[in-house]
Amino acid sequence: MTTPVIDAMKAQGSWNAAWDEAEALDPEWMESFLAMGTTPWRRGVLDPKTLEFLAIAVDASCTHLYAPGVRRHIAKALDLGATPEEIMAVLEAVAVLGIHSVALGAPMLAQEMRDRGLAMPTRQAQGEK
């Protein structure tokens, strides 16, 4: 089976070694998966700098946290003329994904407290006036 997308990613240094086993077990699936995931780059609809910003956001997100990709895409974005302020804005925007942990868990904590007859703290009880 030919794997042009996989081969290109390996040649350009964008291959993730964590994919080695998936490629070995099912190269056809891996090729299809990566072909789908790299479509925005291959179509050229978005400018290269914007694509690097999106890649930074995905790799830096709390659900992914792929440091080699973050570093590679930051370097490429800088090479394409991105400013440190633009890159920091991307990182700051993706940082809010973590708030979902609080948004999910706080209502559950409040419900469990109510179920146990525990009082919710008030701002005054926390020292705020």
Secondary structure, 3 states (H helix, E strand, C coil): CCCHHHHHHHHCCCCCHHHHHHHHHCHHHHHHHHHHHCHHHHHCCCCHHHHHHHHHHHHHCCCCCCHHHHHHHHHHHHHCCCCHHHHHHHHHHHHHHHHHHHHHHHHHHHHHHHHCCCCCCCCCCCCCC
